[in-house]
């Protein structure tokens, strides 16, 4: 199971698809027991995200990293359909 620092490493070197700014490797999180990720040190699943420091867009890790994060057990909802990755 990965911790927040491990997830932050996945963001290192990535740029915001919206404005091109390098994304900060600081992972935000909120409780999401139904669709989130299991994260070391937390009793419930978390939705993980990173916020662009230039345009302010909030990117969920599944949205930003797609299959890389998907293989770690996250999920996303698209057009009302839930896609579960690796879980």
PDB file of N, CA, C and O in Angstrom:
ATOM      1  N   UNK A   1       0.849  -1.179   0.000  1.00  0.00           N
ATOM      2  CA  UNK A   1       0.000   0.000   0.000  1.00  0.00           C
ATOM      3  C   UNK A   1       0.895   1.243   0.000  1.00  0.00           C
ATOM      4  O   UNK A   1       1.876   1.312   0.742  1.00  0.00           O
ATOM      5  N   UNK A   2       0.555   2.201  -0.821  1.00  0.00           N
ATOM      6  CA  UNK A   2       1.354   3.423  -0.931  1.00  0.00           C
ATOM      7  C   UNK A   2       0.923   4.463   0.103  1.00  0.00           C
ATOM      8  O   UNK A   2      -0.218   4.470   0.564  1.00  0.00           O
ATOM      9  N   UNK A   3       1.868   5.344   0.455  1.00  0.00           N
ATOM     10  CA  UNK A   3       1.534   6.469   1.327  1.00  0.00           C
ATOM     11  C   UNK A   3       1.446   7.733   0.473  1.00  0.00           C
ATOM     12  O   UNK A   3       1.681   7.682  -0.734  1.00  0.00           O
ATOM     13  N   UNK A   4       1.111   8.863   1.090  1.00  0.00           N
ATOM     14  CA  UNK A   4       0.948  10.106   0.324  1.00  0.00           C
ATOM     15  C   UNK A   4       2.233  10.523  -0.386  1.00  0.00           C
ATOM     16  O   UNK A   4       2.174  11.052  -1.496  1.00  0.00           O
ATOM     17  N   UNK A   5       3.395  10.295   0.232  1.00  0.00           N
ATOM     18  CA  UNK A   5       4.668  10.636  -0.418  1.00  0.00           C
ATOM     19  C   UNK A   5       4.885   9.806  -1.679  1.00  0.00           C
ATOM     20  O   UNK A   5       5.405  10.311  -2.674  1.00  0.00           O
ATOM     21  N   UNK A   6       4.488   8.538  -1.642  1.00  0.00           N
ATOM     22  CA  UNK A   6       4.610   7.682  -2.828  1.00  0.00           C
ATOM     23  C   UNK A   6       3.752   8.219  -3.970  1.00  0.00           C
ATOM     24  O   UNK A   6       4.188   8.248  -5.121  1.00  0.00           O
ATOM     25  N   UNK A   7       2.536   8.641  -3.649  1.00  0.00           N
ATOM     26  CA  UNK A   7       1.660   9.202  -4.681  1.00  0.00           C
ATOM     27  C   UNK A   7       2.229  10.520  -5.210  1.00  0.00           C
ATOM     28  O   UNK A   7       2.116  10.807  -6.402  1.00  0.00           O
ATOM     29  N   UNK A   8       2.840  11.324  -4.332  1.00  0.00           N
ATOM     30  CA  UNK A   8       3.441  12.592  -4.759  1.00  0.00           C
ATOM     31  C   UNK A   8       4.555  12.347  -5.772  1.00  0.00           C
ATOM     32  O   UNK A   8       4.736  13.138  -6.697  1.00  0.00           O
ATOM     33  N   UNK A   9       5.300  11.260  -5.604  1.00  0.00           N
ATOM     34  CA  UNK A   9       6.375  10.934  -6.547  1.00  0.00           C
ATOM     35  C   UNK A   9       5.833  10.660  -7.943  1.00  0.00           C
ATOM     36  O   UNK A   9       6.525  10.899  -8.933  1.00  0.00           O
ATOM     37  N   UNK A  10       4.608  10.163  -8.034  1.00  0.00           N
ATOM     38  CA  UNK A  10       3.998   9.912  -9.340  1.00  0.00           C
ATOM     39  C   UNK A  10       3.707  11.209 -10.093  1.00  0.00           C
ATOM     40  O   UNK A  10       3.609  11.213 -11.320  1.00  0.00           O
ATOM     41  N   UNK A  11       3.569  12.307  -9.351  1.00  0.00           N
ATOM     42  CA  UNK A  11       3.242  13.601  -9.949  1.00  0.00           C
ATOM     43  C   UNK A  11       4.501  14.380 -10.341  1.00  0.00           C
ATOM     44  O   UNK A  11       4.433  15.283 -11.174  1.00  0.00           O
ATOM     45  N   UNK A  12       5.644  14.038  -9.749  1.00  0.00           N
ATOM     46  CA  UNK A  12       6.885  14.769 -10.023  1.00  0.00           C
ATOM     47  C   UNK A  12       7.159  14.838 -11.522  1.00  0.00           C
ATOM     48  O   UNK A  12       7.115  13.830 -12.227  1.00  0.00           O
ATOM     49  N   UNK A  13       7.442  16.053 -11.990  1.00  0.00           N
ATOM     50  CA  UNK A  13       7.782  16.266 -13.388  1.00  0.00           C
ATOM     51  C   UNK A  13       6.591  16.388 -14.321  1.00  0.00           C
ATOM     52  O   UNK A  13       6.769  16.655 -15.510  1.00  0.00           O
ATOM     53  N   UNK A  14       5.380  16.199 -13.811  1.00  0.00           N
ATOM     54  CA  UNK A  14       4.180  16.316 -14.647  1.00  0.00           C
ATOM     55  C   UNK A  14       3.790  17.781 -14.776  1.00  0.00           C
ATOM     56  O   UNK A  14       4.042  18.587 -13.880  1.00  0.00           O
ATOM     57  N   UNK A  15       3.173  18.111 -15.897  1.00  0.00           N
ATOM     58  CA  UNK A  15       2.695  19.472 -16.119  1.00  0.00           C
ATOM     59  C   UNK A  15       1.176  19.479 -16.208  1.00  0.00           C
ATOM     60  O   UNK A  15       0.548  18.469 -16.526  1.00  0.00           O
ATOM     61  N   UNK A  16       0.611  20.625 -15.925  1.00  0.00           N
ATOM     62  CA  UNK A  16      -0.836  20.796 -15.987  1.00  0.00           C
ATOM     63  C   UNK A  16      -1.282  20.708 -17.445  1.00  0.00           C
ATOM     64  O   UNK A  16      -0.805  21.484 -18.273  1.00  0.00           O
ATOM     65  N   UNK A  17      -2.178  19.790 -17.777  1.00  0.00           N
ATOM     66  CA  UNK A  17      -2.662  19.688 -19.147  1.00  0.00           C
ATOM     67  C   UNK A  17      -3.424  20.927 -19.602  1.00  0.00           C
ATOM     68  O   UNK A  17      -3.598  21.147 -20.801  1.00  0.00           O
ATOM     69  N   UNK A  18      -3.870  21.719 -18.667  1.00  0.00           N
ATOM     70  CA  UNK A  18      -4.662  22.898 -18.986  1.00  0.00           C
ATOM     71  C   UNK A  18      -3.797  24.112 -19.335  1.00  0.00           C
ATOM     72  O   UNK A  18      -4.080  24.818 -20.303  1.00  0.00           O
ATOM     73  N   UNK A  19      -2.730  24.360 -18.537  1.00  0.00           N
ATOM     74  CA  UNK A  19      -1.941  25.581 -18.752  1.00  0.00           C
ATOM     75  C   UNK A  19      -0.453  25.325 -18.989  1.00  0.00           C
ATOM     76  O   UNK A  19       0.275  26.247 -19.357  1.00  0.00           O
ATOM     77  N   UNK A  20       0.010  24.094 -18.784  1.00  0.00           N
ATOM     78  CA  UNK A  20       1.408  23.762 -19.031  1.00  0.00           C
ATOM     79  C   UNK A  20       2.353  23.989 -17.865  1.00  0.00           C
ATOM     80  O   UNK A  20       3.540  23.678 -17.969  1.00  0.00           O
ATOM     81  N   UNK A  21       1.853  24.524 -16.757  1.00  0.00           N
ATOM     82  CA  UNK A  21       2.687  24.768 -15.572  1.00  0.00           C
ATOM     83  C   UNK A  21       3.101  23.441 -14.939  1.00  0.00           C
ATOM     84  O   UNK A  21       2.328  22.483 -14.925  1.00  0.00           O
ATOM     85  N   UNK A  22       4.326  23.392 -14.416  1.00  0.00           N
ATOM     86  CA  UNK A  22       4.767  22.199 -13.696  1.00  0.00           C
ATOM     87  C   UNK A  22       3.924  22.059 -12.431  1.00  0.00           C
ATOM     88  O   UNK A  22       3.768  23.013 -11.669  1.00  0.00           O
ATOM     89  N   UNK A  23       3.386  20.866 -12.216  1.00  0.00           N
ATOM     90  CA  UNK A  23       2.521  20.640 -11.055  1.00  0.00           C
ATOM     91  C   UNK A  23       3.337  20.426  -9.794  1.00  0.00           C
ATOM     92  O   UNK A  23       4.374  19.763  -9.832  1.00  0.00           O
ATOM     93  N   UNK A  24       2.884  20.977  -8.677  1.00  0.00           N
ATOM     94  CA  UNK A  24       3.591  20.761  -7.410  1.00  0.00           C
ATOM     95  C   UNK A  24       3.367  19.318  -6.952  1.00  0.00           C
ATOM     96  O   UNK A  24       2.271  18.784  -7.116  1.00  0.00           O
ATOM     97  N   UNK A  25       4.387  18.688  -6.385  1.00  0.00           N
ATOM     98  CA  UNK A  25       4.226  17.302  -5.944  1.00  0.00           C
ATOM     99  C   UNK A  25       3.575  17.200  -4.563  1.00  0.00           C
ATOM    100  O   UNK A  25       3.985  16.392  -3.730  1.00  0.00           O
ATOM    101  N   UNK A  26       2.566  18.024  -4.337  1.00  0.00           N
ATOM    102  CA  UNK A  26       1.847  18.012  -3.050  1.00  0.00           C
ATOM    103  C   UNK A  26       0.460  17.438  -3.300  1.00  0.00           C
ATOM    104  O   UNK A  26      -0.339  18.009  -4.041  1.00  0.00           O
ATOM    105  N   UNK A  27       0.188  16.310  -2.676  1.00  0.00           N
ATOM    106  CA  UNK A  27      -1.072  15.612  -2.881  1.00  0.00           C
ATOM    107  C   UNK A  27      -2.100  16.055  -1.848  1.00  0.00           C
ATOM    108  O   UNK A  27      -1.873  15.971  -0.641  1.00  0.00           O
ATOM    109  N   UNK A  28      -3.229  16.526  -2.350  1.00  0.00           N
ATOM    110  CA  UNK A  28      -4.352  16.825  -1.476  1.00  0.00           C
ATOM    111  C   UNK A  28      -5.219  15.583  -1.364  1.00  0.00           C
ATOM    112  O   UNK A  28      -5.124  14.677  -2.191  1.00  0.00           O
ATOM    113  N   UNK A  29      -6.056  15.541  -0.353  1.00  0.00           N
ATOM    114  CA  UNK A  29      -6.909  14.366  -0.193  1.00  0.00           C
ATOM    115  C   UNK A  29      -8.182  14.709   0.549  1.00  0.00           C
ATOM    116  O   UNK A  29      -8.241  15.658   1.331  1.00  0.00           O
ATOM    117  N   UNK A  30      -9.198  13.908   0.279  1.00  0.00           N
ATOM    118  CA  UNK A  30     -10.456  13.993   1.011  1.00  0.00           C
ATOM    119  C   UNK A  30     -11.017  12.583   1.104  1.00  0.00           C
ATOM    120  O   UNK A  30     -10.698  11.724   0.282  1.00  0.00           O
ATOM    121  N   UNK A  31     -11.837  12.353   2.090  1.00  0.00           N
ATOM    122  CA  UNK A  31     -12.433  11.032   2.262  1.00  0.00           C
ATOM    123  C   UNK A  31     -13.354  10.704   1.092  1.00  0.00           C
ATOM    124  O   UNK A  31     -14.170  11.527   0.678  1.00  0.00           O
ATOM    125  N   UNK A  32     -13.213   9.521   0.580  1.00  0.00           N
ATOM    126  CA  UNK A  32     -14.088   9.017  -0.478  1.00  0.00           C
ATOM    127  C   UNK A  32     -14.084   7.494  -0.391  1.00  0.00           C
ATOM    128  O   UNK A  32     -13.451   6.824  -1.207  1.00  0.00           O
ATOM    129  N   UNK A  33     -14.794   6.946   0.605  1.00  0.00           N
ATOM    130  CA  UNK A  33     -14.752   5.508   0.849  1.00  0.00           C
ATOM    131  C   UNK A  33     -15.208   4.660  -0.331  1.00  0.00           C
ATOM    132  O   UNK A  33     -14.799   3.505  -0.452  1.00  0.00           O
ATOM    133  N   UNK A  34     -16.043   5.211  -1.197  1.00  0.00           N
ATOM    134  CA  UNK A  34     -16.585   4.432  -2.313  1.00  0.00           C
ATOM    135  C   UNK A  34     -15.651   4.387  -3.522  1.00  0.00           C
ATOM    136  O   UNK A  34     -15.513   3.336  -4.147  1.00  0.00           O
ATOM    137  N   UNK A  35     -15.006   5.510  -3.864  1.00  0.00           N
ATOM    138  CA  UNK A  35     -14.223   5.585  -5.099  1.00  0.00           C
ATOM    139  C   UNK A  35     -12.749   5.904  -4.897  1.00  0.00           C
ATOM    140  O   UNK A  35     -12.006   6.005  -5.873  1.00  0.00           O
ATOM    141  N   UNK A  36     -12.317   6.063  -3.671  1.00  0.00           N
ATOM    142  CA  UNK A  36     -10.955   6.518  -3.419  1.00  0.00           C
ATOM    143  C   UNK A  36      -9.909   5.422  -3.425  1.00  0.00           C
ATOM    144  O   UNK A  36     -10.164   4.287  -3.828  1.00  0.00           O
ATOM    145  N   UNK A  37      -8.725   5.794  -2.966  1.00  0.00           N
ATOM    146  CA  UNK A  37      -7.569   4.907  -2.892  1.00  0.00           C
ATOM    147  C   UNK A  37      -7.312   4.501  -1.451  1.00  0.00           C
ATOM    148  O   UNK A  37      -7.554   5.279  -0.528  1.00  0.00           O
ATOM    149  N   UNK A  38      -6.828   3.302  -1.262  1.00  0.00           N
ATOM    150  CA  UNK A  38      -6.322   2.895   0.042  1.00  0.00           C
ATOM    151  C   UNK A  38      -4.959   3.549   0.204  1.00  0.00           C
ATOM    152  O   UNK A  38      -4.078   3.363  -0.635  1.00  0.00           O
ATOM    153  N   UNK A  39      -4.778   4.312   1.273  1.00  0.00           N
ATOM    154  CA  UNK A  39      -3.529   5.030   1.513  1.00  0.00           C
ATOM    155  C   UNK A  39      -3.018   4.654   2.899  1.00  0.00           C
ATOM    156  O   UNK A  39      -3.756   4.687   3.883  1.00  0.00           O
ATOM    157  N   UNK A  40      -1.746   4.300   2.952  1.00  0.00           N
ATOM    158  CA  UNK A  40      -1.122   3.923   4.222  1.00  0.00           C
ATOM    159  C   UNK A  40      -1.309   5.030   5.254  1.00  0.00           C
ATOM    160  O   UNK A  40      -1.077   6.204   4.967  1.00  0.00           O
ATOM    161  N   UNK A  41      -1.729   4.648   6.451  1.00  0.00           N
ATOM    162  CA  UNK A  41      -1.889   5.605   7.538  1.00  0.00           C
ATOM    163  C   UNK A  41      -3.278   6.207   7.651  1.00  0.00           C
ATOM    164  O   UNK A  41      -3.535   6.992   8.564  1.00  0.00           O
ATOM    165  N   UNK A  42      -4.183   5.853   6.739  1.00  0.00           N
ATOM    166  CA  UNK A  42      -5.546   6.373   6.775  1.00  0.00           C
ATOM    167  C   UNK A  42      -6.525   5.208   6.886  1.00  0.00           C
ATOM    168  O   UNK A  42      -6.380   4.206   6.186  1.00  0.00           O
ATOM    169  N   UNK A  43      -7.521   5.332   7.762  1.00  0.00           N
ATOM    170  CA  UNK A  43      -8.457   4.225   7.970  1.00  0.00           C
ATOM    171  C   UNK A  43      -9.502   4.065   6.866  1.00  0.00           C
ATOM    172  O   UNK A  43     -10.105   3.000   6.736  1.00  0.00           O
ATOM    173  N   UNK A  44      -9.721   5.115   6.069  1.00  0.00           N
ATOM    174  CA  UNK A  44     -10.721   5.064   5.000  1.00  0.00           C
ATOM    175  C   UNK A  44     -10.062   5.416   3.670  1.00  0.00           C
ATOM    176  O   UNK A  44      -8.977   5.996   3.636  1.00  0.00           O
ATOM    177  N   UNK A  45     -10.726   5.061   2.585  1.00  0.00           N
ATOM    178  CA  UNK A  45     -10.198   5.370   1.250  1.00  0.00           C
ATOM    179  C   UNK A  45     -10.250   6.878   1.001  1.00  0.00           C
ATOM    180  O   UNK A  45     -11.130   7.570   1.512  1.00  0.00           O
ATOM    181  N   UNK A  46      -9.304   7.376   0.216  1.00  0.00           N
ATOM    182  CA  UNK A  46      -9.183   8.807  -0.060  1.00  0.00           C
ATOM    183  C   UNK A  46      -9.215   9.093  -1.551  1.00  0.00           C
ATOM    184  O   UNK A  46      -8.684   8.326  -2.354  1.00  0.00           O
ATOM    185  N   UNK A  47      -9.847  10.211  -1.914  1.00  0.00           N
ATOM    186  CA  UNK A  47      -9.714  10.738  -3.262  1.00  0.00           C
ATOM    187  C   UNK A  47      -8.452  11.596  -3.225  1.00  0.00           C
ATOM    188  O   UNK A  47      -8.314  12.454  -2.353  1.00  0.00           O
ATOM    189  N   UNK A  48      -7.544  11.375  -4.150  1.00  0.00           N
ATOM    190  CA  UNK A  48      -6.266  12.086  -4.177  1.00  0.00           C
ATOM    191  C   UNK A  48      -6.256  13.061  -5.339  1.00  0.00           C
ATOM    192  O   UNK A  48      -6.755  12.757  -6.422  1.00  0.00           O
ATOM    193  N   UNK A  49      -5.681  14.244  -5.106  1.00  0.00           N
ATOM    194  CA  UNK A  49      -5.659  15.262  -6.147  1.00  0.00           C
ATOM    195  C   UNK A  49      -4.451  16.172  -5.982  1.00  0.00           C
ATOM    196  O   UNK A  49      -3.806  16.198  -4.933  1.00  0.00           O
ATOM    197  N   UNK A  50      -4.162  16.914  -7.041  1.00  0.00           N
ATOM    198  CA  UNK A  50      -3.111  17.930  -7.012  1.00  0.00           C
ATOM    199  C   UNK A  50      -3.697  19.190  -7.652  1.00  0.00           C
ATOM    200  O   UNK A  50      -4.444  19.109  -8.626  1.00  0.00           O
ATOM    201  N   UNK A  51      -3.352  20.353  -7.095  1.00  0.00           N
ATOM    202  CA  UNK A  51      -3.882  21.620  -7.584  1.00  0.00           C
ATOM    203  C   UNK A  51      -2.786  22.388  -8.312  1.00  0.00           C
ATOM    204  O   UNK A  51      -1.698  22.584  -7.771  1.00  0.00           O
ATOM    205  N   UNK A  52      -3.069  22.821  -9.530  1.00  0.00           N
ATOM    206  CA  UNK A  52      -2.104  23.603 -10.306  1.00  0.00           C
ATOM    207  C   UNK A  52      -1.912  24.963  -9.636  1.00  0.00           C
ATOM    208  O   UNK A  52      -2.882  25.658  -9.336  1.00  0.00           O
ATOM    209  N   UNK A  53      -0.657  25.333  -9.405  1.00  0.00           N
ATOM    210  CA  UNK A  53      -0.371  26.603  -8.734  1.00  0.00           C
ATOM    211  C   UNK A  53      -0.571  27.807  -9.653  1.00  0.00           C
ATOM    212  O   UNK A  53      -0.646  28.938  -9.172  1.00  0.00           O
ATOM    213  N   UNK A  54      -0.659  27.584 -10.967  1.00  0.00           N
ATOM    214  CA  UNK A  54      -0.851  28.698 -11.894  1.00  0.00           C
ATOM    215  C   UNK A  54      -2.335  28.942 -12.195  1.00  0.00           C
ATOM    216  O   UNK A  54      -2.842  30.040 -11.963  1.00  0.00           O
ATOM    217  N   UNK A  55      -3.023  27.930 -12.705  1.00  0.00           N
ATOM    218  CA  UNK A  55      -4.419  28.133 -13.112  1.00  0.00           C
ATOM    219  C   UNK A  55      -5.423  27.721 -12.047  1.00  0.00           C
ATOM    220  O   UNK A  55      -6.606  28.041 -12.156  1.00  0.00           O
ATOM    221  N   UNK A  56      -4.959  27.005 -11.004  1.00  0.00           N
ATOM    222  CA  UNK A  56      -5.838  26.619  -9.912  1.00  0.00           C
ATOM    223  C   UNK A  56      -6.709  25.408 -10.174  1.00  0.00           C
ATOM    224  O   UNK A  56      -7.531  25.045  -9.332  1.00  0.00           O
ATOM    225  N   UNK A  57      -6.545  24.770 -11.338  1.00  0.00           N
ATOM    226  CA  UNK A  57      -7.363  23.593 -11.635  1.00  0.00           C
ATOM    227  C   UNK A  57      -6.984  22.455 -10.697  1.00  0.00           C
ATOM    228  O   UNK A  57      -5.804  22.228 -10.429  1.00  0.00           O
ATOM    229  N   UNK A  58      -7.978  21.750 -10.206  1.00  0.00           N
ATOM    230  CA  UNK A  58      -7.763  20.619  -9.305  1.00  0.00           C
ATOM    231  C   UNK A  58      -7.858  19.335 -10.128  1.00  0.00           C
ATOM    232  O   UNK A  58      -8.915  18.994 -10.659  1.00  0.00           O
ATOM    233  N   UNK A  59      -6.727  18.631 -10.220  1.00  0.00           N
ATOM    234  CA  UNK A  59      -6.658  17.383 -10.990  1.00  0.00           C
ATOM    235  C   UNK A  59      -6.713  16.191 -10.055  1.00  0.00           C
ATOM    236  O   UNK A  59      -5.861  16.049  -9.179  1.00  0.00           O
ATOM    237  N   UNK A  60      -7.714  15.326 -10.233  1.00  0.00           N
ATOM    238  CA  UNK A  60      -7.721  14.070  -9.499  1.00  0.00           C
ATOM    239  C   UNK A  60      -6.623  13.205 -10.104  1.00  0.00           C
ATOM    240  O   UNK A  60      -6.394  13.251 -11.313  1.00  0.00           O
ATOM    241  N   UNK A  61      -5.945  12.421  -9.279  1.00  0.00           N
ATOM    242  CA  UNK A  61      -4.843  11.613  -9.789  1.00  0.00           C
ATOM    243  C   UNK A  61      -5.278  10.659 -10.890  1.00  0.00           C
ATOM    244  O   UNK A  61      -4.537  10.454 -11.852  1.00  0.00           O
ATOM    245  N   UNK A  62      -6.450  10.077 -10.772  1.00  0.00           N
ATOM    246  CA  UNK A  62      -6.933   9.180 -11.826  1.00  0.00           C
ATOM    247  C   UNK A  62      -7.064   9.944 -13.134  1.00  0.00           C
ATOM    248  O   UNK A  62      -6.713   9.426 -14.194  1.00  0.00           O
ATOM    249  N   UNK A  63      -7.564  11.166 -13.067  1.00  0.00           N
ATOM    250  CA  UNK A  63      -7.759  12.009 -14.238  1.00  0.00           C
ATOM    251  C   UNK A  63      -6.412  12.415 -14.844  1.00  0.00           C
ATOM    252  O   UNK A  63      -6.253  12.434 -16.064  1.00  0.00           O
ATOM    253  N   UNK A  64      -5.467  12.731 -13.999  1.00  0.00           N
ATOM    254  CA  UNK A  64      -4.170  13.230 -14.433  1.00  0.00           C
ATOM    255  C   UNK A  64      -3.238  12.130 -14.933  1.00  0.00           C
ATOM    256  O   UNK A  64      -2.566  12.291 -15.952  1.00  0.00           O
ATOM    257  N   UNK A  65      -3.204  11.032 -14.224  1.00  0.00           N
ATOM    258  CA  UNK A  65      -2.232   9.980 -14.529  1.00  0.00           C
ATOM    259  C   UNK A  65      -2.841   8.737 -15.157  1.00  0.00           C
ATOM    260  O   UNK A  65      -2.110   7.838 -15.573  1.00  0.00           O
ATOM    261  N   UNK A  66      -4.130   8.670 -15.231  1.00  0.00           N
ATOM    262  CA  UNK A  66      -4.824   7.579 -15.901  1.00  0.00           C
ATOM    263  C   UNK A  66      -4.402   6.196 -15.474  1.00  0.00           C
ATOM    264  O   UNK A  66      -4.507   5.838 -14.301  1.00  0.00           O
ATOM    265  N   UNK A  67      -3.923   5.417 -16.428  1.00  0.00           N
ATOM    266  CA  UNK A  67      -3.614   4.016 -16.186  1.00  0.00           C
ATOM    267  C   UNK A  67      -2.539   3.801 -15.126  1.00  0.00           C
ATOM    268  O   UNK A  67      -2.570   2.790 -14.425  1.00  0.00           O
ATOM    269  N   UNK A  68      -1.589   4.727 -14.991  1.00  0.00           N
ATOM    270  CA  UNK A  68      -0.540   4.565 -13.978  1.00  0.00           C
ATOM    271  C   UNK A  68      -1.173   4.450 -12.605  1.00  0.00           C
ATOM    272  O   UNK A  68      -0.850   3.544 -11.837  1.00  0.00           O
ATOM    273  N   UNK A  69      -2.075   5.373 -12.297  1.00  0.00           N
ATOM    274  CA  UNK A  69      -2.741   5.361 -11.003  1.00  0.00           C
ATOM    275  C   UNK A  69      -3.791   4.265 -10.966  1.00  0.00           C
ATOM    276  O   UNK A  69      -4.005   3.642  -9.926  1.00  0.00           O
ATOM    277  N   UNK A  70      -4.442   4.028 -12.089  1.00  0.00           N
ATOM    278  CA  UNK A  70      -5.469   3.001 -12.144  1.00  0.00           C
ATOM    279  C   UNK A  70      -4.975   1.640 -11.699  1.00  0.00           C
ATOM    280  O   UNK A  70      -5.710   0.894 -11.052  1.00  0.00           O
ATOM    281  N   UNK A  71      -3.769   1.316 -12.028  1.00  0.00           N
ATOM    282  CA  UNK A  71      -3.196   0.034 -11.639  1.00  0.00           C
ATOM    283  C   UNK A  71      -2.988  -0.059 -10.131  1.00  0.00           C
ATOM    284  O   UNK A  71      -2.766  -1.145  -9.597  1.00  0.00           O
ATOM    285  N   UNK A  72      -3.061   1.082  -9.447  1.00  0.00           N
ATOM    286  CA  UNK A  72      -2.871   1.108  -7.998  1.00  0.00           C
ATOM    287  C   UNK A  72      -4.188   0.955  -7.241  1.00  0.00           C
ATOM    288  O   UNK A  72      -4.199   0.933  -6.010  1.00  0.00           O
ATOM    289  N   UNK A  73      -5.294   0.850  -7.971  1.00  0.00           N
ATOM    290  CA  UNK A  73      -6.556   0.545  -7.308  1.00  0.00           C
ATOM    291  C   UNK A  73      -7.530   1.686  -7.146  1.00  0.00           C
ATOM    292  O   UNK A  73      -8.388   1.621  -6.266  1.00  0.00           O
ATOM    293  N   UNK A  74      -7.443   2.724  -7.949  1.00  0.00           N
ATOM    294  CA  UNK A  74      -8.392   3.825  -7.857  1.00  0.00           C
ATOM    295  C   UNK A  74      -9.578   3.600  -8.771  1.00  0.00           C
ATOM    296  O   UNK A  74      -9.678   2.571  -9.439  1.00  0.00           O
ATOM    297  N   UNK A  75     -10.468   4.561  -8.796  1.00  0.00           N
ATOM    298  CA  UNK A  75     -11.616   4.471  -9.688  1.00  0.00           C
ATOM    299  C   UNK A  75     -12.022   5.877 -10.091  1.00  0.00           C
ATOM    300  O   UNK A  75     -11.598   6.862  -9.485  1.00  0.00           O
ATOM    301  N   UNK A  76     -12.847   5.955 -11.120  1.00  0.00           N
ATOM    302  CA  UNK A  76     -13.356   7.244 -11.554  1.00  0.00           C
ATOM    303  C   UNK A  76     -14.748   7.043 -12.116  1.00  0.00           C
ATOM    304  O   UNK A  76     -15.130   5.926 -12.465  1.00  0.00           O
ATOM    305  N   UNK A  77     -15.502   8.122 -12.204  1.00  0.00           N
ATOM    306  CA  UNK A  77     -16.806   8.045 -12.826  1.00  0.00           C
ATOM    307  C   UNK A  77     -16.777   8.920 -14.060  1.00  0.00           C
ATOM    308  O   UNK A  77     -16.357  10.076 -14.006  1.00  0.00           O
ATOM    309  N   UNK A  78     -17.227   8.361 -15.174  1.00  0.00           N
ATOM    310  CA  UNK A  78     -17.260   9.083 -16.430  1.00  0.00           C
ATOM    311  C   UNK A  78     -18.645   8.916 -17.032  1.00  0.00           C
ATOM    312  O   UNK A  78     -19.094   7.788 -17.237  1.00  0.00           O
ATOM    313  N   UNK A  79     -19.327  10.007 -17.316  1.00  0.00           N
ATOM    314  CA  UNK A  79     -20.657   9.969 -17.911  1.00  0.00           C
ATOM    315  C   UNK A  79     -21.600   9.047 -17.143  1.00  0.00           C
ATOM    316  O   UNK A  79     -22.395   8.323 -17.743  1.00  0.00           O
ATOM    317  N   UNK A  80     -21.509   9.077 -15.829  1.00  0.00           N
ATOM    318  CA  UNK A  80     -22.384   8.252 -15.019  1.00  0.00           C
ATOM    319  C   UNK A  80     -21.952   6.809 -14.872  1.00  0.00           C
ATOM    320  O   UNK A  80     -22.573   6.052 -14.126  1.00  0.00           O
ATOM    321  N   UNK A  81     -20.891   6.411 -15.571  1.00  0.00           N
ATOM    322  CA  UNK A  81     -20.392   5.048 -15.461  1.00  0.00           C
ATOM    323  C   UNK A  81     -19.151   5.043 -14.589  1.00  0.00           C
ATOM    324  O   UNK A  81     -18.247   5.856 -14.779  1.00  0.00           O
ATOM    325  N   UNK A  82     -19.110   4.141 -13.647  1.00  0.00           N
ATOM    326  CA  UNK A  82     -17.944   4.030 -12.780  1.00  0.00           C
ATOM    327  C   UNK A  82     -16.933   3.110 -13.431  1.00  0.00           C
ATOM    328  O   UNK A  82     -17.267   2.003 -13.853  1.00  0.00           O
ATOM    329  N   UNK A  83     -15.694   3.572 -13.511  1.00  0.00           N
ATOM    330  CA  UNK A  83     -14.597   2.744 -13.993  1.00  0.00           C
ATOM    331  C   UNK A  83     -13.723   2.420 -12.794  1.00  0.00           C
ATOM    332  O   UNK A  83     -13.254   3.330 -12.109  1.00  0.00           O
ATOM    333  N   UNK A  84     -13.501   1.161 -12.533  1.00  0.00           N
ATOM    334  CA  UNK A  84     -12.658   0.749 -11.414  1.00  0.00           C
ATOM    335  C   UNK A  84     -11.380   0.184 -11.979  1.00  0.00           C
ATOM    336  O   UNK A  84     -11.407  -0.659 -12.875  1.00  0.00           O
ATOM    337  N   UNK A  85     -10.256   0.647 -11.457  1.00  0.00           N
ATOM    338  CA  UNK A  85      -8.953   0.207 -11.919  1.00  0.00           C
ATOM    339  C   UNK A  85      -8.293  -0.645 -10.854  1.00  0.00           C
ATOM    340  O   UNK A  85      -8.174  -0.221  -9.705  1.00  0.00           O
ATOM    341  N   UNK A  86      -7.880  -1.796 -11.210  1.00  0.00           N
ATOM    342  CA  UNK A  86      -7.064  -2.624 -10.336  1.00  0.00           C
ATOM    343  C   UNK A  86      -7.700  -3.009  -9.019  1.00  0.00           C
ATOM    344  O   UNK A  86      -7.015  -3.583  -8.174  1.00  0.00           O
ATOM    345  N   UNK A  87      -8.945  -2.731  -8.801  1.00  0.00           N
ATOM    346  CA  UNK A  87      -9.527  -2.970  -7.507  1.00  0.00           C
ATOM    347  C   UNK A  87     -10.497  -4.079  -7.496  1.00  0.00           C
ATOM    348  O   UNK A  87     -11.069  -4.388  -6.450  1.00  0.00           O
TER     349      UNK A  87
END
